[in-house]
């Protein structure tokens, strides 16, 4: 099990802030899954 320390708490808060911002934003599009070829091209650049 994880030992709870200040770094873990800070990381958890960062994840929660990002999540809340992401789901409450009306400007950002969540998007859709990319095809395998598109992902391959992205990783090779």
Secondary structure, DSSP 8 states (H G I E B T S, - for coil): -----HHHHHHHHHHHHHHHHHHH-SSS-------HHHHHHHHH-
